[in-house]
């Protein structure tokens, strides 16, 4: 186990890659090797909500969480976070298994394996503000498959570090250590959040590094079908796996519902919206294993939630993140902001700011800051009313998308933008 402190603080018919900077861009990191780790699943930790299970915590219960892989590997390790805890976190017995059929806490027969820490210990303690890595576990991890990660929490946790909008059923047991049970009968409570678990890493001959998507509820997959792995990042991972040129790259979803570039959730009545994108950039992107490319798709909440930011402030935030990422030799892909007319927080002022942000991102000047710009807005807007999402893609609240809409976002990302390969630029050049 290792312990580390956190830092505080496509082209398609409907979408086009706008630019890829070959002369001013950042070279992609080298592909992975059998000795290097790749992220196959990840989520961003956030503080407990003011009420509910995350605030109350649990005592002598086992949580069994369902996570969906992107890259395959022959060995895995788990990441547990106490980033927002108020006391050291005791982790008891932990296990990993392939999920059985259907949405349930039952493991596939014969697949459950123990997870150890510190070179063989059954459990460990995570200091306040830190994360731990488990020992490596020999485990044949398939791509595009659900895993069950179970951890017994033997002592009161206090307020829990969690990810509140999982779009996934997860399970809490009756009292006791049930981590080693393949059957799911002890798991009688269902929650739609992940607790403490923030990453699953894999390695093996076929792994090729990690793509990280940093964003808000659009990246988190709000309004996608629960338990269906229908976020745009899931669809992107399937495209990556299907293409021999990119197969072996993992995709980590670091979206948080309600997140902003410039403000922390703790500045509002919803701390579970998490640390600002600027404040969590290192923890959730650069400190993840084998990161080659980051996709920045965030800023709409800065424009629509009080106190509202200006378009200039959002653009400055995006450029600052890109500068910090490229200094670490990580490619940066940025997405335009999608329409939200008739959503609960829509205002004409916020719409004007969104257009200003998108206009700047579509301009040749964006080549100086970003390696590629993907026009998510053009992919999903209604041609008859560009301030709206197309009805066939609308998740129902006029800002979030349905499963088809999220697939449309994923299809808008040229895979060459993730790897640094040549693609036709929107400005009439090969870049």
C-alpha positions as CSV (number, residue, x, y, z in Angstrom):
1,X,0.0,0.0,0.0
2,X,1.1,3.5,-0.6
3,X,-0.3,6.5,1.2
4,X,-0.4,10.0,-0.3
5,X,-1.8,13.3,0.8
6,X,-4.1,15.2,-1.4
7,X,-3.4,18.7,-2.6
8,X,-6.2,21.1,-1.6
9,X,-7.5,24.2,-2.5
10,X,-15.6,13.5,-33.6
11,X,-15.6,14.2,-36.2
12,X,-19.2,13.2,-37.1
13,X,-22.0,14.6,-39.2
14,X,-23.2,16.6,-36.3
15,X,-19.9,17.5,-34.7
16,X,-16.5,18.4,-35.9
17,X,-13.0,18.6,-34.5
18,X,-12.2,22.3,-34.6
19,X,-8.5,22.3,-34.1
20,X,-5.5,20.2,-33.1
21,X,-2.3,22.1,-32.4
22,X,0.7,20.2,-33.8
23,X,3.2,23.1,-33.6
24,X,2.2,24.5,-30.3
25,X,0.6,21.4,-28.8
26,X,1.9,19.1,-26.1
27,X,3.3,15.7,-27.1
28,X,1.3,12.8,-25.8
29,X,2.8,10.6,-23.1
30,X,4.2,7.4,-24.3
31,X,2.0,4.3,-24.3
32,X,1.9,2.1,-21.3
33,X,4.1,-0.9,-20.6
34,X,3.4,-4.0,-18.5
35,X,5.1,-2.3,-15.6
36,X,2.9,0.8,-15.7
37,X,-0.6,1.2,-14.3
38,X,-3.6,2.4,-16.3
39,X,-6.8,3.7,-14.8
40,X,-9.7,1.4,-15.8
41,X,-12.3,3.1,-13.5
42,X,-12.4,6.2,-11.4
43,X,-14.6,8.8,-9.7
44,X,-14.0,12.1,-8.0
45,X,-14.4,12.3,-4.2
46,X,-16.4,15.0,-2.6
47,X,-17.5,16.1,1.0
48,X,-20.5,14.6,2.7
49,X,-23.9,16.2,2.1
50,X,-25.5,18.1,5.0
51,X,-27.9,15.2,5.7
52,X,-28.2,11.5,4.9
53,X,-25.9,8.5,4.9
54,X,-22.8,10.4,3.9
55,X,-23.2,12.7,6.9
56,X,-24.2,10.0,9.3
57,X,-21.6,7.6,8.2
58,X,-21.7,3.8,8.9
59,X,-20.4,1.6,11.7
60,X,-19.6,-2.1,11.3
61,X,-21.2,-2.4,7.9
62,X,-19.8,-3.7,4.6
63,X,-20.3,-1.6,1.4
64,X,-20.4,-3.4,-1.9
65,X,-19.9,-1.1,-4.9
66,X,-20.3,-1.8,-8.6
67,X,-17.8,-0.2,-10.9
68,X,-17.5,-0.5,-14.7
69,X,-14.2,-1.1,-16.3
70,X,-12.8,0.5,-19.5
71,X,-9.3,-1.0,-20.1
72,X,-8.5,-4.7,-19.5
73,X,-5.6,-6.0,-17.5
74,X,-4.1,-9.0,-15.7
75,X,-3.6,-7.3,-12.4
76,X,-5.4,-4.6,-10.4
77,X,-5.2,-2.3,-7.4
78,X,-7.8,-0.3,-5.6
79,X,-7.7,3.4,-4.5
80,X,-9.5,4.5,-1.3
81,X,-9.9,8.1,-0.3
82,X,-10.4,9.9,3.0
83,X,-9.9,13.3,1.3
84,X,-12.9,14.9,3.1
85,X,-13.0,12.9,6.2
86,X,-12.8,14.3,9.7
87,X,-11.1,11.2,11.3
88,X,-8.8,8.4,10.2
89,X,-10.7,5.8,8.2
90,X,-10.4,2.2,9.2
91,X,-10.7,-0.2,6.3
92,X,-11.3,-3.9,7.2
93,X,-11.5,-6.9,4.9
94,X,-11.8,-6.0,1.2
95,X,-12.5,-8.1,-1.8
96,X,-13.0,-7.8,-5.6
97,X,-15.1,-9.9,-7.9
98,X,-16.7,-9.9,-11.3
99,X,-20.4,-8.9,-10.9
100,X,-23.0,-11.6,-11.6
101,X,-25.8,-11.2,-14.1
102,X,-28.3,-8.4,-13.6
103,X,-28.2,-5.5,-11.1
104,X,-27.5,-7.2,-7.8
105,X,-24.8,-7.5,-5.2
106,X,-24.1,-11.2,-6.1
107,X,-20.7,-12.0,-7.4
108,X,-20.1,-14.2,-10.5
109,X,-19.2,-17.7,-9.2
110,X,-15.6,-18.4,-8.4
111,X,-14.4,-14.9,-9.1
112,X,-14.1,-13.3,-5.6
113,X,-10.6,-12.5,-4.5
114,X,-9.1,-10.9,-1.3
115,X,-7.6,-7.5,-1.4
116,X,-4.7,-6.7,1.0
117,X,-2.7,-3.7,2.0
118,X,0.8,-2.9,3.3
119,X,2.2,-6.1,1.8
120,X,-0.4,-8.5,3.0
121,X,-2.5,-7.0,5.8
122,X,-6.2,-7.6,5.8
123,X,-7.0,-3.9,6.5
124,X,-5.4,-0.5,6.9
125,X,-6.1,3.0,8.1
126,X,-6.4,6.0,5.7
127,X,-5.3,9.3,7.3
128,X,-7.5,12.4,7.1
129,X,-7.0,14.0,3.7
130,X,-5.2,11.1,2.2
131,X,-5.7,8.1,-0.1
132,X,-4.3,4.6,0.0
133,X,-3.5,2.1,-2.7
134,X,-4.1,-1.6,-2.1
135,X,-1.5,-4.2,-2.9
136,X,-1.6,-5.5,-6.5
137,X,-4.1,-8.3,-7.0
138,X,-3.7,-10.9,-9.7
139,X,-7.0,-10.7,-11.5
140,X,-8.1,-11.0,-15.1
141,X,-10.0,-7.8,-15.6
142,X,-12.1,-7.7,-18.7
143,X,-12.9,-4.4,-20.6
144,X,-16.4,-3.1,-20.4
145,X,-17.5,-5.3,-17.4
146,X,-18.8,-4.7,-13.9
147,X,-16.7,-5.4,-10.9
148,X,-17.9,-5.7,-7.3
149,X,-15.6,-4.0,-4.7
150,X,-16.5,-4.8,-1.1
151,X,-15.0,-3.2,2.0
152,X,-15.9,-3.8,5.6
153,X,-15.9,-0.6,7.7
154,X,-15.3,-1.9,11.2
155,X,-15.5,1.4,13.1
156,X,-17.7,4.5,12.9
157,X,-16.6,6.4,9.8
158,X,-18.0,9.8,10.6
159,X,-18.9,11.9,7.6
160,X,-17.9,10.0,4.5
161,X,-15.9,10.9,1.5
162,X,-18.1,9.9,-1.3
163,X,-19.4,10.4,-4.9
164,X,-23.0,11.3,-4.6
165,X,-24.4,10.8,-8.2
166,X,-23.1,7.4,-9.2
167,X,-26.0,6.5,-11.7
168,X,-25.3,3.0,-10.3
169,X,-26.9,0.9,-7.6
170,X,-24.5,0.1,-4.7
171,X,-25.1,-1.8,-1.6
172,X,-24.8,-1.6,2.2
173,X,-25.0,-4.7,4.4
174,X,-26.5,-5.6,7.6
175,X,-24.0,-5.3,10.5
176,X,-20.8,-7.3,10.2
177,X,-18.1,-8.3,7.8
178,X,-19.7,-9.6,4.6
179,X,-16.9,-8.8,2.2
180,X,-15.9,-12.4,1.5
181,X,-19.5,-13.5,0.8
182,X,-20.2,-14.1,-2.9
183,X,-23.9,-14.2,-2.3
184,X,-25.6,-10.8,-1.9
185,X,-28.2,-11.6,0.7
186,X,-26.6,-9.6,3.5
187,X,-26.7,-6.4,1.4
188,X,-30.1,-5.1,2.2
189,X,-29.7,-1.4,1.6
190,X,-29.3,0.2,-1.8
191,X,-27.6,3.5,-2.4
192,X,-26.8,5.3,-5.6
193,X,-23.4,6.6,-4.5
194,X,-19.9,5.3,-4.2
195,X,-18.2,5.5,-0.8
196,X,-14.4,6.0,-0.3
197,X,-13.5,4.0,-3.4
198,X,-12.1,6.4,-6.1
199,X,-10.2,4.2,-8.5
200,X,-9.4,0.9,-10.0
201,X,-6.0,0.6,-11.8
202,X,-4.9,-2.2,-14.0
203,X,-1.7,-3.2,-15.7
204,X,-0.6,-5.8,-18.3
205,X,0.9,-6.0,-21.8
206,X,-2.1,-4.5,-23.4
207,X,-2.5,-1.3,-21.3
208,X,-1.7,2.0,-23.0
209,X,-2.4,4.8,-20.6
210,X,-5.3,6.8,-19.3
211,X,-7.8,9.4,-20.6
212,X,-9.4,11.5,-17.9
213,X,-12.7,13.4,-18.4
214,X,-13.0,16.4,-16.0
215,X,-16.4,17.8,-15.8
216,X,-19.8,18.4,-14.1
217,X,-23.1,16.6,-14.2
218,X,-23.0,16.2,-18.0
219,X,-19.9,14.1,-17.5
220,X,-21.3,12.4,-14.4
221,X,-24.1,11.2,-16.6
222,X,-27.1,12.7,-15.0
223,X,-30.3,11.6,-16.7
224,X,-28.6,8.6,-18.2
225,X,-30.2,5.2,-17.5
226,X,-29.2,3.9,-14.0
227,X,-27.1,0.7,-14.0
228,X,-26.7,0.9,-17.8
229,X,-23.2,2.5,-18.0
230,X,-24.6,5.0,-20.5
231,X,-22.5,8.1,-19.6
232,X,-20.7,9.7,-22.5
233,X,-17.4,8.5,-21.0
234,X,-18.7,4.9,-21.1
235,X,-19.6,5.2,-24.8
236,X,-16.1,6.7,-25.4
237,X,-14.4,3.8,-23.7
238,X,-16.3,1.3,-25.8
239,X,-15.2,3.2,-29.0
240,X,-11.6,3.2,-27.7
241,X,-11.7,-0.6,-27.0
242,X,-13.3,-1.3,-30.4
243,X,-10.4,0.4,-32.3
244,X,-7.1,-1.5,-32.5
245,X,-5.3,1.8,-32.6
246,X,-6.5,2.9,-29.2
247,X,-7.4,-0.4,-27.5
248,X,-5.9,-0.6,-24.0
249,X,-6.4,3.0,-23.0
250,X,-8.5,3.5,-19.9
251,X,-11.1,6.2,-19.4
252,X,-11.7,7.8,-16.0
253,X,-14.9,9.8,-15.3
254,X,-14.0,12.7,-13.0
255,X,-17.3,14.5,-13.3
256,X,-19.2,15.8,-10.3
257,X,-22.8,16.9,-10.4
258,X,-23.0,20.7,-9.8
259,X,-19.2,21.2,-10.0
260,X,-17.7,24.4,-11.2
261,X,-14.3,25.5,-12.5
262,X,-14.0,28.4,-10.1
263,X,-16.0,27.7,-6.9
264,X,-16.1,24.9,-4.4
265,X,-19.3,23.2,-3.4
266,X,-18.6,24.0,0.2
267,X,-19.2,27.7,-0.7
268,X,-22.9,26.8,-1.2
269,X,-25.4,24.6,0.7
270,X,-24.3,21.6,-1.4
271,X,-20.8,20.7,-0.5
272,X,-21.2,17.4,-2.3
273,X,-20.7,19.4,-5.5
274,X,-17.0,19.0,-4.7
275,X,-13.9,21.0,-4.9
276,X,-13.6,23.4,-7.9
277,X,-12.1,21.9,-11.1
278,X,-9.1,24.2,-10.6
279,X,-8.7,23.0,-7.0
280,X,-9.0,19.3,-7.8
281,X,-7.0,19.2,-11.0
282,X,-3.9,17.5,-9.5
283,X,-5.8,15.0,-7.3
284,X,-8.3,14.0,-10.0
285,X,-6.2,14.2,-13.1
286,X,-2.5,14.6,-13.0
287,X,-2.0,12.3,-10.0
288,X,-4.0,9.4,-11.7
289,X,-1.8,6.7,-13.2
290,X,-0.5,6.9,-16.8
291,X,-2.5,10.0,-17.8
292,X,-1.9,10.8,-21.5
293,X,-4.9,13.1,-22.2
294,X,-7.4,15.1,-20.3
295,X,-10.8,16.2,-21.7
296,X,-12.1,19.4,-20.1
297,X,-15.9,19.8,-20.4
298,X,-17.0,22.2,-17.7
299,X,-18.1,25.8,-17.2
300,X,-21.9,25.9,-17.6
301,X,-22.4,25.9,-13.8
302,X,-20.1,28.8,-13.4
303,X,-22.3,30.7,-15.8
304,X,-25.7,29.7,-14.5
305,X,-25.3,29.4,-10.8
306,X,-25.1,32.3,-8.4
307,X,-22.7,34.0,-8.0
308,X,-22.3,33.8,-11.7
309,X,-18.9,34.0,-13.4
310,X,-18.2,35.9,-16.6
311,X,-17.3,34.2,-19.9
312,X,-13.8,35.7,-19.5
313,X,-13.4,34.1,-16.1
314,X,-14.5,30.7,-17.4
315,X,-12.1,30.9,-20.3
316,X,-9.3,32.0,-18.0
317,X,-10.0,29.0,-15.8
318,X,-9.9,26.6,-18.7
319,X,-6.7,28.0,-20.0
320,X,-5.1,27.9,-16.6
321,X,-6.0,24.2,-16.3
322,X,-4.7,23.5,-19.8
323,X,-1.4,25.2,-19.0
324,X,-0.9,23.2,-15.8
325,X,-1.7,19.9,-17.6
326,X,0.5,20.6,-20.6
327,X,3.4,21.4,-18.3
328,X,3.0,17.8,-17.1
329,X,3.1,16.6,-20.8
330,X,-0.6,15.8,-20.8
331,X,-2.6,16.5,-23.9
332,X,-5.7,18.8,-23.4
333,X,-9.0,18.4,-25.3
334,X,-11.6,21.0,-24.5
335,X,-15.3,20.8,-25.3
336,X,-17.7,23.6,-26.1
337,X,-20.7,24.1,-23.8
338,X,-24.0,22.6,-24.8
339,X,-27.4,24.3,-24.9
340,X,-29.7,24.7,-21.8
341,X,-32.6,26.8,-22.8
342,X,-35.7,26.2,-20.6
343,X,-33.6,24.4,-18.0
344,X,-34.3,25.6,-14.4
345,X,-31.3,27.9,-14.3
346,X,-31.4,29.3,-17.8
347,X,-31.2,33.1,-18.2
348,X,-30.5,35.2,-21.3
349,X,-27.3,36.5,-19.6
350,X,-26.0,33.0,-19.0
351,X,-26.8,32.1,-22.6
352,X,-24.9,35.1,-23.9
353,X,-21.9,34.1,-21.8
354,X,-22.1,30.5,-23.1
355,X,-22.0,31.7,-26.7
356,X,-19.0,33.9,-25.8
357,X,-17.2,30.9,-24.4
358,X,-18.0,28.7,-27.4
359,X,-17.0,31.5,-29.9
360,X,-13.6,31.8,-28.2
361,X,-13.1,28.0,-28.1
362,X,-13.9,27.8,-31.8
363,X,-11.4,30.6,-32.8
364,X,-7.9,30.0,-34.2
365,X,-6.6,31.5,-31.0
366,X,-7.7,28.4,-29.1
367,X,-4.8,26.6,-30.7
368,X,-2.4,28.4,-28.4
369,X,-4.0,26.9,-25.3
370,X,-5.5,23.5,-26.2
371,X,-4.4,20.5,-28.2
372,X,-7.9,19.9,-29.6
373,X,-11.3,21.5,-29.4
374,X,-14.4,19.3,-29.8
375,X,-17.7,21.0,-30.6
376,X,-20.1,19.2,-28.2
377,X,-22.5,22.1,-28.7
378,X,-22.8,21.5,-32.5
379,X,-23.3,17.8,-31.8
380,X,-26.4,18.1,-29.8
381,X,-28.1,21.5,-30.5
382,X,-31.4,21.9,-32.3
383,X,-30.7,23.4,-35.8
384,X,-34.0,25.1,-35.7
385,X,-33.3,26.7,-32.2
386,X,-29.6,26.5,-31.4
387,X,-30.2,27.5,-27.8
388,X,-31.9,24.2,-27.2
389,X,-30.8,20.6,-27.1
390,X,-32.4,18.5,-29.9
391,X,-35.6,16.9,-28.5
392,X,-34.4,13.4,-29.4
393,X,-31.3,13.8,-27.2
394,X,-32.9,15.7,-24.3
395,X,-32.9,13.9,-20.9
396,X,-36.0,15.8,-19.9
397,X,-34.7,18.8,-18.0
398,X,-33.4,20.6,-21.2
399,X,-29.8,20.6,-20.1
400,X,-28.8,17.0,-19.4
401,X,-28.9,14.4,-22.1
402,X,-30.4,11.0,-22.5
403,X,-28.5,7.9,-23.4
404,X,-28.6,8.7,-27.1
405,X,-27.4,12.2,-26.4
406,X,-24.5,11.0,-24.4
407,X,-23.5,8.6,-27.1
408,X,-23.6,11.6,-29.5
409,X,-21.1,13.4,-27.3
410,X,-18.8,10.4,-27.3
411,X,-19.1,10.1,-31.1
412,X,-18.0,13.7,-31.4
413,X,-14.6,13.0,-30.0
414,X,-12.1,11.9,-32.7
415,X,-9.9,9.2,-31.2
416,X,-6.9,10.8,-32.8
417,X,-7.5,13.8,-30.6
418,X,-6.8,11.6,-27.6
419,X,-3.6,10.2,-29.0
420,X,-2.1,13.0,-31.0
421,X,-2.6,11.4,-34.4
422,X,-3.1,13.5,-37.5
423,X,-6.7,14.7,-38.1
424,X,-8.1,17.3,-40.5
425,X,-8.4,20.6,-38.8
426,X,-11.4,22.9,-39.1
427,X,-9.2,25.7,-40.4
428,X,-8.2,23.9,-43.6
429,X,-4.9,22.3,-42.6
430,X,-3.6,19.0,-41.5
431,X,-2.4,19.3,-38.0
